[in-house]
Amino acid sequence: MLADLNKKIAVGYLWNLLAKWLNRSIGLISTLCLVRILEPDDFGIVALASIVLAFFVMISDAGTNKYLIKAKVCTDEMLNSAWSLNIVLKVACSFIVAVFAHQLAIYMNEPALSDVLLMSCLIPVISSLKNVGLVIYERELNYKPLTQLSVTVKIAIVPITLFFAFYLQNYWALVIGLIVSEVMTVAGSYRMHPYRPRWSMSLWSEQWSFSKWHLLSMTTGYVRSRIDAVLLGRYLTSSDVGIYRVSQEFAWLPFTELIAPATNSMYSGLTQVRDDKTELHNSILRYLAISYLLVVPSVFGIYALSELFTTVVLGDKWVEASPVIGLLAILMLSMPLNISLQSVLTNLSKVKYLIVLDTIMIAAIVGIITWFSGQSSFDILAYTEYRVSLVTVFILMLCVSYKLLINLSILRVVFVILLPMIPAIVMVNTLTLIRDHLQYPDVINLMVLASVGALVFVPTMLVIIMVAKQWIEEYAFIYSVLRKIKPSHRMSDSV
């Protein structure tokens, strides 16, 4: 039973990972074309509109998917009720954004934002119509059809966005792309699953008992992750906001593409082991151990090669993003801890503690920006440096939360975070030694350094795993998985 569950979680993760990789690969090609057609100002305006709209969409999210996945039995009436409630909340959200679009544009000192917000109001209305039957696939840990849908839409939307970018030469190309993407996703959802939802209000009150805490948690979590860009839009230029947002996207690629895909399957899997304390702890620590094997070298590598990466990937007009990308990569160190804690506490109905953690971080971020805004040295780089300084505090808060809320060993968590830093430091020192001796074109230098980094980190980390497996259970698990990899590149069912 447990082996079968682990297999389903692993397969679900791989399908999520495939979807992320394909979508990101397609998206990166699109973005790399767009950054050479459009200006940072265009990305900044759309980023501000996306942040504002996403906030209102998020606070209208009743937690439909998590509510239905968490339920032991999911009936048609539950699906219909959740779908109907979602429509009402998102239509209300769009109406609120439309009413306050002009005032929001004034607050952010960006007149063009008003029209963009008015047009973007269509997005939540369209997305609310998506077939709720897709949740059934998630309950079954069957992510293959979801992957097919998301990748198909992504492939189709790229040429549309690029066409309008060439034709319009401004931010409206990005807005049109987002709207068309939602239309195609909704249409595809009904083609992908045979379920046909109907209007129902019968279970709204029951769902709200779950959704009220989820809603608060989503609100504080979103504000924590986006409040800086909103406030920066008030005090800095659209170009600065565009640089910050694009820097975030590229700095966090390793997490969004390698670690985040495991979240959905992890949440669904935890619902089935949440009553077994030992297995719950093991599942969390294995997730963290694997996550930090990927995140730590990524953080060190991006920080060391940020200047070269920016020049090669984004181009000369984005050179100001170079130090910002390097610093923002450091924030990834807290992400596996945070995303895992969210999944666990949601499953254990302890969401209110997430709200407390997010509120503390929001206060710290707002305090930094408020204080900095009165300083003559206030710029995007100075703010990023202070923002990164908070990551240590946040990691400590998360570790203490694991101990107090689910009695997870802090020592075991610390080991899986710190041990990968040993080979990562060796990797960075090696790159520093050889970087100045490379005389090839920048793109070749970047490829050489990235390859050398991998060749240094991987074998060094493998040695540490082999030594540490005697006293670190998570590394013993990883070692057992590595040993079971067959020449045919197939993993055994125990993974």
Secondary structure, 3 states (H helix, E strand, C coil): CHHHHHHHHHHHHHHHHHHHHHHHHHHHHHHHHHHHHCCHHHHHHHHHHHHHHHHHHHHCCCCHHHHHHHCCCCCHHHHHHHHHHHHHHHHHHHHHHHHHHHHHHHHCCCCCHHHHHHHHCHHHHHHCCCCCCHHHHHHCCCCHHHHHHHHHHHHHHHHHHHHHHHHHCCCHHHHHHHHHHHHHHHHHHHHHCCCCCCCCCCCHHHHHHHHHHHHHHHHHHHHHHHHHHHHHHHHCCHHHHHHHHHHHHHHCHHHHHHHCHHHHHHHHHHCCCCCCHHHHHHHHHHHHHHHHHHHHHHHHHHHHHHHHHHHHHCCHHHCCHHHHHHHHHHHHHHHHHHHHHHHHHHHCCCHHHHHHHHHHHHHHHHHHHHHHHCCCCCCHHHHHHHHHHCHHHHHHHHHHHHHHHHCCCHHHHHHHHHCCHHHHHHHHHHHHHHHCCCCCCHHHHHHHHHHHHHHHHHHHHHHHHHHHCCCCHHHHHHHHHHHCCCCCCCCCCCC
